[in-house]
Amino acid sequence: MSTTARYDGYADWYDTEFQPERPTETWETVVRLLGEPAGTLVDVGCGTGAYSVGLAELGWDVTGVDLSADMLRRAGEKGVRTVQADATALPFADASFDAAVSVFTHTDFDDFAGTVREIARVLRPEAPFVYVGAHPCWVGPHSTYDAERGYPELHPGWYRQVARYMQAPGVWRETGVRIRVGAVHIPLGLLLQSFLDAGLRLEHIEEPDGREYAYSLAMRWRR
């Protein structure tokens, strides 16, 4: 999951350090790609509930799912309806939701393809699935991304390796989250194929942050 049990014990720190007040660029992208609120929505890998809270305020009937009880504790304190579950085995019937979101999660899921299949399963026909995550070309074990300058320093021999890393040129940060929980890298082609293999169709894709080397990748898929 985006925030697996590896995040237990870090929820308070994570919520303070990495969940800024809305609006943010990512938040605005998620809302724009989702469109008008229209029923039930599942936030897979909801973490401490930052996006779940905002989407509920907009009118979505939101259920936040995560594996980390500690992260869900923080989400529940914000009023989010939560379910603790592995993202590859969502405890919902087929075609249960009118929409889905998942935000910055593929770098944490151990089985992202399995997660996407499950999300596709619980969506109703024609339901949207909005995904925003770290850009796999420029952010990962192969790349030290300087956020202030907006460009990466690439390191050979890492990009095509699909694995979880605790230490790598682009993962090591003494004060960051990755040195605590690690990171999963999925090359761009395999990331996109995960959605296609789940039977989803791509409606929209963008690099929303305006940098020359985009930090994030945003997509809307349709069931």
C-alpha positions as CSV (number, residue, x, y, z in Angstrom):
1,M,0.0,0.0,0.0
2,S,1.0,3.6,-0.3
3,T,1.4,3.7,3.5
4,T,2.0,0.1,4.5
5,A,2.6,-1.1,8.0
6,R,6.1,0.1,7.4
7,Y,4.7,3.6,8.2
8,D,3.5,2.5,11.7
9,G,5.2,4.7,14.2
10,Y,5.7,7.5,11.7
11,A,2.2,8.8,11.2
12,D,2.4,11.9,13.4
13,W,5.7,12.9,11.9
14,Y,4.6,12.1,8.4
15,D,1.4,14.1,8.7
16,T,3.3,17.1,10.0
17,E,6.1,17.0,7.5
18,F,4.5,15.9,4.3
19,Q,0.8,16.8,4.3
20,P,0.6,20.6,3.7
21,E,-2.6,22.5,3.9
22,R,-4.6,22.6,0.7
23,P,-4.6,23.9,-1.9
24,T,-1.5,22.2,-3.4
25,E,-0.7,21.5,-7.0
26,T,-1.4,17.8,-6.5
27,W,-4.7,18.5,-4.8
28,E,-5.9,20.8,-7.6
29,T,-4.9,18.2,-10.2
30,V,-6.8,15.4,-8.4
31,V,-9.9,17.5,-8.2
32,R,-9.7,18.7,-11.8
33,L,-9.2,15.2,-13.2
34,L,-12.0,13.7,-11.1
35,G,-14.6,16.2,-12.1
36,E,-17.8,16.9,-10.2
37,P,-18.6,14.8,-7.2
38,A,-20.8,11.9,-8.2
39,G,-21.3,9.3,-5.5
40,T,-18.9,6.9,-3.7
41,L,-15.2,7.1,-3.9
42,V,-12.4,4.9,-2.6
43,D,-9.0,6.5,-1.7
44,V,-6.5,3.6,-1.9
45,G,-3.4,4.2,0.2
46,C,-5.1,7.1,1.9
47,G,-2.4,7.4,4.6
48,T,-3.3,10.1,7.1
49,G,-6.4,11.2,5.1
50,A,-5.3,14.5,3.6
51,Y,-7.0,13.9,0.2
52,S,-9.9,11.9,1.7
53,V,-10.9,14.8,3.9
54,G,-10.9,17.3,1.1
55,L,-12.8,15.1,-1.3
56,A,-15.4,14.5,1.3
57,E,-15.8,18.2,1.8
58,L,-16.4,18.5,-1.9
59,G,-19.3,16.1,-1.7
60,W,-17.8,12.7,-2.5
61,D,-18.8,9.8,-0.2
62,V,-15.3,8.7,0.6
63,T,-13.8,5.5,2.1
64,G,-10.1,5.6,2.8
65,V,-8.2,2.4,2.7
66,D,-4.7,1.7,4.1
67,L,-2.7,-1.1,5.7
68,S,-1.1,1.1,8.4
69,A,-3.2,1.3,11.6
70,D,-1.1,4.3,12.7
71,M,-1.8,6.2,9.5
72,L,-5.5,5.3,9.7
73,R,-5.5,6.6,13.3
74,R,-4.6,10.1,12.0
75,A,-7.1,9.8,9.2
76,G,-9.9,8.8,11.6
77,E,-9.1,11.8,13.8
78,K,-9.9,13.9,10.8
79,G,-13.3,12.3,10.4
80,V,-12.4,10.0,7.5
81,R,-14.3,6.7,7.2
82,T,-11.5,4.2,7.1
83,V,-10.9,0.5,6.3
84,Q,-7.7,-1.3,7.1
85,A,-6.8,-3.6,4.3
86,D,-4.1,-4.7,1.9
87,A,-4.6,-2.9,-1.4
88,T,-4.3,-6.2,-3.4
89,A,-7.3,-7.7,-1.5
90,L,-9.8,-4.9,-1.1
91,P,-12.7,-6.0,1.1
92,F,-15.4,-4.7,-1.2
93,A,-17.8,-6.3,-3.7
94,D,-17.3,-5.9,-7.4
95,A,-18.5,-2.6,-8.9
96,S,-18.9,-0.9,-5.5
97,F,-17.6,2.6,-6.2
98,D,-18.3,5.4,-8.6
99,A,-14.7,6.7,-8.5
100,A,-11.2,5.9,-7.2
101,V,-8.1,7.9,-6.4
102,S,-4.6,6.9,-5.3
103,V,-1.9,9.6,-4.7
104,F,1.8,9.0,-4.6
105,T,1.5,5.3,-3.9
106,H,3.3,3.3,-6.5
107,T,6.6,4.0,-4.8
108,D,5.2,2.2,-1.7
109,F,3.1,-0.6,-2.9
110,D,4.9,-3.9,-3.1
111,D,2.5,-5.1,-5.9
112,F,1.2,-2.1,-7.7
113,A,-0.1,-4.1,-10.7
114,G,-2.2,-6.2,-8.2
115,T,-3.5,-3.0,-6.6
116,V,-4.6,-1.6,-9.9
117,R,-6.4,-4.8,-10.7
118,E,-8.3,-4.6,-7.4
119,I,-9.2,-1.0,-7.9
120,A,-10.5,-1.8,-11.4
121,R,-12.5,-4.7,-9.9
122,V,-14.3,-2.5,-7.3
123,L,-15.2,0.3,-9.8
124,R,-18.5,0.5,-11.6
125,P,-18.5,0.6,-15.4
126,E,-17.3,3.9,-16.8
127,A,-16.0,5.0,-13.3
128,P,-12.9,7.2,-13.3
129,F,-9.6,6.3,-11.5
130,V,-7.3,9.2,-10.9
131,Y,-3.7,8.4,-10.1
132,V,-1.0,11.0,-9.3
133,G,2.5,9.8,-8.4
134,A,6.2,10.5,-8.6
135,H,7.4,10.6,-12.2
136,P,9.2,7.3,-12.7
137,C,11.6,8.8,-15.3
138,W,13.0,11.5,-13.0
139,V,12.2,10.3,-9.5
140,G,13.6,7.0,-8.1
141,P,16.6,5.1,-7.1
142,H,18.3,6.1,-10.4
143,S,17.8,9.9,-9.8
144,T,18.7,12.4,-7.2
145,Y,16.0,15.0,-7.8
146,D,16.8,18.6,-6.7
147,A,13.4,20.0,-6.0
148,E,14.6,23.5,-5.6
149,R,16.3,23.6,-9.0
150,G,13.8,21.3,-10.6
151,Y,16.1,18.8,-12.3
152,P,17.6,15.4,-11.6
153,E,21.1,13.9,-11.5
154,L,20.8,10.5,-13.1
155,H,22.7,7.5,-12.0
156,P,23.3,4.6,-14.4
157,G,22.4,1.0,-13.7
158,W,19.3,1.6,-11.6
159,Y,16.3,2.7,-13.8
160,R,15.2,-0.7,-15.1
161,Q,15.5,-2.5,-11.8
162,V,12.1,-3.2,-10.3
163,A,12.5,-3.6,-6.6
164,R,12.1,-2.0,-3.2
165,Y,15.2,-0.1,-2.1
166,M,16.3,1.1,1.3
167,Q,19.5,2.6,0.0
168,A,20.2,3.8,-3.5
169,P,21.5,7.1,-5.0
170,G,18.1,8.6,-5.3
171,V,16.6,7.1,-2.2
172,W,19.0,8.1,0.5
173,R,17.9,11.1,2.5
174,E,19.0,11.3,6.1
175,T,15.9,13.4,7.0
176,G,13.5,12.0,4.5
177,V,10.8,9.3,4.6
178,R,12.6,6.8,2.2
179,I,15.4,6.1,4.5
180,R,12.8,5.0,7.0
181,V,10.4,2.9,4.8
182,G,12.3,2.4,1.6
183,A,10.9,3.0,-1.9
184,V,9.6,0.9,-4.8
185,H,10.7,1.8,-8.3
186,I,8.6,0.9,-11.4
187,P,9.9,2.1,-14.9
188,L,7.4,4.2,-16.9
189,G,6.5,1.5,-19.3
190,L,5.7,-1.1,-16.6
191,L,3.7,1.5,-14.7
192,L,1.5,2.3,-17.6
193,Q,1.1,-1.4,-18.5
194,S,-0.2,-2.1,-15.0
195,F,-3.3,0.0,-15.8
196,L,-3.7,-1.5,-19.2
197,D,-3.5,-5.1,-17.9
198,A,-6.2,-4.3,-15.5
199,G,-8.6,-3.5,-18.4
200,L,-8.6,0.3,-17.8
201,R,-8.5,2.8,-20.7
202,L,-6.4,5.9,-20.5
203,E,-8.4,9.2,-20.9
204,H,-5.9,11.8,-19.8
205,I,-2.2,12.0,-18.9
206,E,-0.1,15.0,-17.9
207,E,3.0,16.2,-16.1
208,P,1.3,18.9,-14.0
209,D,4.0,20.7,-12.2
210,G,5.4,22.8,-15.0
211,R,9.1,21.9,-14.3
212,E,11.4,21.1,-17.2
213,Y,11.8,17.7,-15.6
214,A,8.5,16.9,-14.1
215,Y,8.4,15.6,-10.5
216,S,4.9,14.1,-10.8
217,L,2.8,12.2,-13.4
218,A,-1.0,12.5,-13.3
219,M,-3.5,10.2,-15.2
220,R,-7.2,9.6,-15.4
221,W,-8.2,6.1,-16.4
222,R,-11.7,4.8,-17.0
223,R,-13.2,1.5,-16.0
